[in-house]
Amino acid sequence: MLNPTVKIVFTDLITSKSLEFDFANEIEIKKSRSVLTNTCTIKFPRKMVVLDGDINTILKRGSRVTVMLGYGTDMHLEFTGYIARIGAKMPLEISCEDEMWKLKQNSFSKAWKKVSLEEVVKYVYPGEARIKDIDLGSFVIKKQSTALVFDKLKGYGVQCFFDSEGVLVAEFTSAARKEPNRVNYDFNKNVIENNLEFVTPDDLKVMVKGISKLADGKKIEEEFGDKDGAIHSMNHVNMDRKALKEVVEEDYKKLKKGGYKKNFKTFGIPYAEPGDIAIMHDKKYPERQGSYLIGEVHISSGTSGYRRDITLETKLA
């Protein structure tokens, strides 16, 4: 396999001047569907002289950063965002956050008696987005940043996150990406290390709690599952009791599928990100093969090579 390649570009948004690096001591990128902000930490060598020593003309809080990683010329855009903090110690450590960093700096106020998810998202975020068609009913924003509004939408069962190209995604928690990348993983070929546990449906104890927020602000709840099971709360909007009960029972069936849980480590390529689908192959246990929604991806590049640590979220039909 070819040696890992790196391309890091920092750009001052005011002057448009940029710095490009083809090396770093260590790069760590964390992406997840369950958190608002994806992060990237970059560490450079102790002795590094750039721009006659005055690197702060470009490397400063708010400067844009893009990180590409790969092998040889086969490189992928792994992260786009902004510098959030620069460490004072050596080696130089730069902490970055994705597009959500900018969305923590603003403030909005507005109230709707009836509104769609698309209307709310476009009111607080003007950029490119893929938005699920959902009726939210009533919705109120009181001096909240875009990031806080996105956090509030979790209560409606909606996840808001940015993909590696900086496009906002607003969708139900159980949905894959619009056009998910399907990645094959073979325990005998490209899985380096795994902490996966295989559980059968009988092993799982699950209690699903469904909550539906109605247009008038009231809530109704339904529960279904194992009395001693782990509670999984699912939020819905404008769903009557009959429909809510059906959805709760269906969610229970999905969670009781069994399959692989936790995470495994692979090489940097094949490329995968949260919302993609991992297709697991195992010749030793062919009955365990199946497709899984990827929930988290941690990428690392450094002395130990280019690696991707993948956490599986749920087994798909």
Secondary structure, 3 states (H helix, E strand, C coil): CCCEEEEEEEECCCCCCEEEECCCCEEEEEEECCCCCCEEEEECCCCCCCHHHCHHHCCCCCCEEEEEEEECCEEEEEEEEEEEEECCCCCCEEEEECHHHHHHCCCEEEEEEEEEHHHHHHHHCCCCEEECCCEEEEEEEEEECHHHHHHHHHHHCEEEEECCCCCEEEEECCCCCCCCCEEEEECCCCEEEECCEEECHHHCCEEEEEEEECCCCCEEEEEEECCCCEEEEEEEECCCHHHHHHHHHHHHHHHCCCEEECEEEEECCCCCCCCCEEEEECCCCHHHCEEEEEEEEEEEEECCEEEEEEEEEEECC
